[in-house]
């Protein structure tokens, strides 16, 4: 089962983005992106909606439901 962080990382890499680039789009530090991807922290609902917008074809549900 993939974690939310793993799905964020997978989407970031699929879109050929670095953690720093994703962080800039979301106005967070690259270390924050790294913490999400590593599972140490979880983005709040508002940030999850912003992440979904960055990755156009991805829904909020895709990020939050276990797979």
Secondary structure, 3 states (H helix, E strand, C coil): CCCHHHHHHHHHHHCCCCHHHHHHHHCCCHHHHHHHHHCCCCCCHHHHHHHHHHCCCCCHHHHHCCC
